Structures are given as C-alpha cells and as structure tokens.
Amino acid sequence: MLDAPLAERPDAAAVVARSATLTYRELDTAANAAAAGLWARGVRPGDRVAACLPNDLAVVAAFHGTQRIGAIWVGIGEALTEPEQRSLFEDCAPAAVLAGPQCKLSDPAVITESQWSDLCAGAPAAPRVETDPHAPAGIAYTSGTTGRPKGIVHSQHNLLLPGAVLVAARGWGPSLRKGDCLPLTILNMLVLTTLLTAQAGGCCIVMDRRDAEGIAEWVTRERIGVWNGAPAQLYDLARHPELDLSALTEIWSGGGDCSDQLRETFRSVHGQHIRATYGLTEAPTVVAIDPVGQQRQGSASGRVLPHLAVTACDAAGAALAPGAEGELRIQAAATGPWAGAWTPLLGYWEDGEVRPSCDAGMTGDIGTVDADGWLTVVGRRKVVVVRGGANVYPAEVERVLTASPDVAAAAVFGIPDERLGERVAALVQPVGSRVDLDELRAACTRELARYKVPQVWASVSSLPTNAMGKVTRTGLAELLASAATTRD
C-alpha cells in the first residue's frame, strides 16, 4: 500500500492529525509497530480487531497494522451506547479491542490507550504475512430492517478499488490534501482517507472537529483542498459567511439529500459549488459523483464511476431502459479500463463466519440512470431515516420502545427538517390509557446513540395496520400532525 510513496517521497506528510504529523516513512514504522503489538497480543490472520478510537493517528496506524497481519478490522462507534457497543462486540468476537476514552466495553480483550502504546513500543516485529486480497479484511456494521446490526464484509481488494478509481478519475497526485471529519471508525471513511490519499501519494488530514468553526479552522490551517461532509454540516457552514473556506477546491455532500436551496445558499455565501455523491456501505463508499469540471446535472447525485454499472430494475429484477425509474442495482463495469475490477461484498458476518450475500447487487434505493450515467435517487425501498447524514433504522428504535410493558405498538419514521434533512419521530400506542413518554425517551437514551433517539413524540390510541396486523407507514406523518406532540 505504501510502497510507491515510500520509494518516491518517504519524508512527505502522509497523515496530519491533532496529535502530530506522520511522514510516509513514519506511518510505515507506526503500522509495523501496530502489527507487532497485535501479533504479540495473540492476534492472527482472520481474527477480528475492533477499534473504538477518536479521529487521530492511532486509528490510522492500527488499521494499517491490522491489514498487514491479515486480521479483520471492525470499527465500533464512540457515539454508541454501552449496549450498542456490546452488541457489536459480541457479534464479531474480536481478539483485541483498541479502546479510546469513549469505549464503554469491559472485557479482557480491551486494550487501553496506555496499554496499546506500551505494547507497540515493546513488541518484537511481527512476521511477514502473505495476505489474500480477496479474503475478509473489514466488517462495517449497519443496522438492518430487523433492528439488529448486520456486518458487511469487504476484502482488501474492495477497500482499495474506490480510492484507485477516484484518484485516476479526478487526476489527483501528490498535491492532494484531503480532509475528513466523520469518524474513522466508519469503514467507508478509511477507504476515503488513508487508503485513497496513499494511492495518490498525497496527504490525509484527520479532522477531529465537526462543527462549522472547527471545520473552517482545519481547512485554513492545513490548506485542505478536498473535503466531504453531511448536509447538516453544509447547512451550518452556509450560515457563517465569515468563515474562510477558500482553500477548498472540492466540497462533497454525502450521507443524505442536499437540497437545491442549500446548494444555492452555500454557493452564494462561500462561492463554492457542492458536488453531489451517492454511496453505499455495500459498494463500498462512492458509487456516483459529479465529475471534475462539470456542475451538477439537474437533481442527479453524480455520474456513476467507471468501475461500476448501475441500472434501474423492475420488481422482477429485469433491467429497465435508461431514464426509467426502478430499484437501483450495482454491477461491475463490462467495458472500459476498469471492466471486471469491481467485486461485490463478500457477504455478511453471521455466527462467526461470512455468509454470502444473495441480493445480486440490489441497493434498496429507487432511482434512475440515464444513458450518460447520471444517477438520480428518488426514494428508498428500505425503511430508513437519514438524519444529518446518519442512517436511523426505525426497527432498531421500535425494538427499544416495544420492550416496555406499557407499549402495545410503536412506529418510528422521519419528518422533514431544514437542517438535518429528516428528524426522527415516534408514535406510541399504549397498552392502557396512557404511557410515560419521558420514560420511553430515557430508555432510548440508555440503549441508543443520541442521533437515533426520537425528537418528536406522540401517544395515539391506535396505529394503522394492514390485514397482516403490521403497521402501515403511509399516513403516519398526518397522524402525528393531528396528535398532541412533545418535542426535544
């Protein structure tokens, strides 16, 4: 991974973070030390290494070290509650957990920051491991429609391909300075940070602030040229005309819909065009993006990258004509320089092994792809709320609500919000005449990450159901509007 920049410019900056800067030579040394520490701890190829670490140098070095010994990387979000972190821990059964200050796990596998530093400093070098580029290398957890997290498994080949394509398609080289402030415990973010910038021979800026002032501070100080953020962050930046973002040459929007109004406001305030993207954890990461030198086309979420072929399909899975609306399906490109390069996700992590996926590249998103490859998303077949760029799966929240003996049924859904895109709302049907919404809010706060906790609540005498007794989601917003609500 680092061979080319090590040979060509070993003393160039590879990673800049809050604590320090690492050259490529120093990153290579830190990765070897991390590999040695893990090996000394007993980690072997195929074992899982979980990390619950802040955005700083340690998470980057540990990721590279994990890959060098053929272990499988798992990110555990710092914002998750103890039950959520515990659920991921129990599912992947890691041989080691690299724990930062927000890690809430207690287990012999946990390695604290001070222990990790001592372990890396004193361990003998790990043996060279010949890794299979198509073997499991990383697990990305995303909550499914059942309300339980599911682990998407990718190989090193999968993780490296998006960066290689983006570097080639956008003409990036050693001058690239790419900044990212979203958590690097998200596997897709590692693809778009240290893996991508190393393939360009550029510099990865690991930002530890996500507020508007903090983002601008990082951009100015580190001369960041490319930065990607969620629509809510762009919304905040657009309301601060005094902030200097002039170093940026590309601003990406991802993780949710970025309205035309927000794009125009941002352009008028900062003189910058926001580039649309469409991505998936299953891809992994970017599937389509506005090309260099071209502005957004209509309401499209960019043009499909050249290693992929995306088509809209009918209910039977048959490909539709260009421009027709259907469920989007991803496949490898059949022509061009990247033909056949893309391989689907290896499967899902279940019961200690990889279970192959049988979804044939179906995304669950409804949209169109025109003859020139411009992709437009118009809706989601999957039931999901996108709040500030973060996915909230209603089933996960409903599971917490219906665990209360006072709740007969619950429906969680999204309602429009100018800044966040959507807010999480909950309708609760009590067993008796009433239910304590404050108690339910407290239960959600204990069990779920803060962004998943509903912000708008209402108790209703009954929820609409179909013939099978399942809650029907059409009309929930109207029902909420007619009920007495409480808001956070």
Secondary structure, DSSP 8 states (H G I E B T S, - for coil): --HHHHHH-TTSEEEE-SS-EEEHHHHHHHHHHHHHHHHHTT--TT-EEEEE--SSHHHHHHHHHHHHTT-EEEE--TTS-HHHHHHHHHHH--SEEEE-TT----STTEE-HHHHHHHHHH----------TTSEEEEEEEE-TTSSEEEEEEEHHHHHHHHHHHHHHHT--TT-EEEE-S-TTSHHHHIIIIIHHHHHT-EEEE----SHHHHHHHHHHHT--EEEE-HHHHHHHHT-TTS--TT-SEEEE-SS---HHHHHHHHHHHS--EEEEEEETTTTEEEEE--TT----TT---EE-TTEEEEEE-TTS-B--TT--EEEEEEE-SSSTTTT------EEEETTEEE---STTEEEEEEEE-TT-BEEEEEESS--EEETTEEE-HHHHHHHHTTSTTEEEEEEEEEEETTTEEEEEEEEEESSS---HHHHHHHHHHHS-GGGS-SEEEE-S---B-TTS-B--TTHHHHHHHS-EEE-
